[in-house]
């Protein structure tokens, strides 16, 4: 089981939503915590709220490799090596793929996918070199499994995060580094207002902000799960080294329905040439994958 006390944690998107919940939970577990966020005013507010000498702020655009590397240096200088990484920052755009522009793709992919990639590529080698184990938690979404026409780009990024997390879980266990992917449903956060932090250079061909739609989404998010509740469930999932952490139990039946639909798409075709030979390889692969999915539970 992962030990939290005295470890250094780095939380992107840490100044609100799930991020601030994680910050509070990690401080309560005895961690030193870096609150990374793109908005300095939000960081200042979060630091005032937690009022804890074991918390520090780092202004950061997660889509920038250079800024991520500089953030790592800053945190190490003050707190030491980060061994708990929470790739949590995310933005959303509530429209379908065919309605979107390349700049829409660049923005969401930059934050939602390149951000976690930059976090992993920056911090994981340092964890391995440090030799004290650690943990990586990537915030995906129920949208990493359950997808419809909207929000198309967001769904794409979250599917990718789930795949990356599964691969990392298989490769990092030998270094005593755990990996979980968090798949929340509706959260009490401000992700519906992501346009507020969209860079000007990524506004090319962007659709006008639907202010009425934003107001409707704000009302919906008022019913979202409280960040502290989600954070507590994430900590529990880490302690149990769960591959997937599902904070919202109301999705269980729907997932079963979706997986049953996937299985229904299989067909019992006649055996083709090479079938028997493939089975030997696939048995080896299946056994290997099953073992890797165990993560630190081996």
C-alpha positions, 0 to 999 in steps of 0.5 A: 500500500502506498504511504503518503506521509512526507511525500511530495505531491504535484496536482495540476488544475489544483486550485479548484474542482477535483484539484483543490479537493485532492490538495486538501486530502493530501495535506491531511495525509501528511504530504507536501503539496504543490498546487499547479494551475494556470491562474495565479489568482486562483492559486493565491485563493487556494493557498489562503484557503488551505493556510498550510506551510506544506502547500506551495503554488506554481503557475503553469500551462500544462501544455508547455514542456518547458513550463512543466520542467521549470515547475519540477525544478521549483518544487524540488528546490522547495519540497524535494522530489515529487513522488505523487503526480496528479495529472488533473487539469482539464478543459472542455468544449461542448460541441461535436467533432464536425463542428470543431476547428483545428484550433479547438483540437489544439487547445483541448489536446494541449491541455487534456492529453499533452498536459498529462504526457508532459507531467509523466515525461517530466516527473516519472523519470525523477521518481524512478531515479529517486528509487522510493516508489510513488504513484501517478493518478490521471484524471480521465472521466466517465467520458473515457468509456461512455461517449456520444456526439458531444463533447467530441474532442473531450471524449477523444482526449479522455479515451487516450488518457485511459489508454496511457494509464493502463500502459503506465500501470503495466510498465511502472509496477517494477519501479514500485510506482502505482498508476490509477485512472480516475473516471468521475461523472458530474463534478461541482467545478467550473469546467463549463467555463473553460473558455475563460482561460482559452489562449488567444492564439488558439481562438482561430475559427472558434465558435462564439461562446454560447452564454445561455448554454454556459448558464445552463451547464452552471446550473447542472454542475451545481448538482455535481459531486463535491470535490472533497468527496471525490478526493477521499475516494481517490485516496481510498483507490490509491491505497487499494491500488485500484486500476480504475477509480470510479467515484460515482457509483451510479454508472455501474449498470450503464457500464455493464450495458455498454460492455455487453453491447461490445461483446454482442458485436463479436461474431463466431466466424469460421476458423481462418488459416493461422487461427491455431498458431495465433491462439498460442501467442494470444494466450501468452499476451493475455496472461502477460496483460492480466499480470500487468493489470495487477500493478502493485498488487502482484 
